[in-house]
Amino acid sequence: MTKFATFAVALGLSASTALAGGYVAPVVDVAPVVVDTKPASSNAGLIVPALLLLGVAAAVAADNNDDDDDDTTN
């Protein structure tokens, strides 16, 4: 019985020193989330030349110059 009492005292003393500071919740450091947002603007580098090309194509298609008639008989 003395061996059991000695073991219980040793276990009790080691347990009290292991928990001497009490329970401390672990600190979890969370890194902030960085969201890369792009501005809501149109890409003028492609849209402006495309519109100019479309305008030139429409002007050429609408040209009604009938100079191809070489009918010189009056």
C-alpha positions as CSV (number, residue, x, y, z in Angstrom):
1,M,0.0,0.0,0.0
2,T,2.9,2.3,0.6
3,K,4.1,1.9,-3.0
4,F,0.6,2.9,-4.2
5,A,0.6,6.0,-1.9
6,T,4.1,7.0,-3.0
7,F,3.0,6.6,-6.6
8,A,-0.2,8.6,-6.0
9,V,1.8,11.4,-4.3
10,A,4.4,11.5,-7.2
11,L,1.6,11.6,-9.7
12,G,-0.3,14.3,-7.9
13,L,2.8,16.5,-7.6
14,S,3.7,16.1,-11.3
15,A,0.2,16.9,-12.3
16,S,0.0,20.0,-10.2
17,T,3.2,21.4,-11.8
18,A,2.0,20.5,-15.3
19,L,-1.2,22.5,-14.8
20,A,0.4,25.3,-12.7
21,G,-0.5,28.1,-15.1
22,G,-4.0,26.9,-15.8
23,Y,-5.6,26.4,-19.2
24,V,-4.7,28.9,-21.8
25,A,-6.7,28.8,-25.1
26,P,-4.4,28.6,-28.1
27,V,-4.0,31.8,-30.1
28,V,-4.7,31.4,-33.8
29,D,-3.3,34.1,-35.9
30,V,-5.4,34.5,-39.0
31,A,-3.9,36.2,-42.0
32,P,-6.1,38.9,-43.6
33,V,-7.6,37.9,-47.0
34,V,-6.7,40.3,-49.8
35,V,-9.1,40.4,-52.6
36,D,-7.8,41.8,-55.9
37,T,-10.5,43.7,-57.5
38,K,-10.3,45.2,-61.0
39,P,-12.0,48.5,-61.8
40,A,-15.2,48.2,-63.8
41,S,-14.1,50.1,-66.9
42,S,-14.0,49.0,-70.5
43,N,-10.8,48.1,-72.3
44,A,-10.4,51.2,-74.5
45,G,-7.3,49.7,-76.0
46,L,-9.4,47.3,-78.1
47,I,-12.8,48.9,-78.3
48,V,-11.8,52.3,-79.8
49,P,-9.9,50.8,-82.8
50,A,-12.7,48.3,-83.4
51,L,-15.3,51.1,-83.5
52,L,-13.1,53.1,-85.8
53,L,-12.6,50.2,-88.2
54,L,-16.4,49.5,-88.1
55,G,-17.0,53.2,-88.9
56,V,-14.6,53.1,-91.9
57,A,-16.2,49.9,-93.2
58,A,-19.7,51.5,-92.9
59,A,-18.5,54.6,-94.8
60,V,-17.0,52.6,-97.6
61,A,-20.2,50.4,-97.9
62,A,-22.5,53.5,-97.9
63,D,-20.5,55.2,-100.7
64,N,-22.8,55.5,-103.7
65,N,-20.4,57.1,-106.2
66,D,-21.5,55.9,-109.6
67,D,-18.5,57.1,-111.6
68,D,-18.3,53.6,-113.2
69,D,-20.8,54.5,-115.9
70,D,-18.8,55.8,-118.9
71,D,-21.8,56.2,-121.1
72,T,-20.8,59.1,-123.3
73,T,-23.7,58.8,-125.7
74,N,-26.1,61.7,-125.0
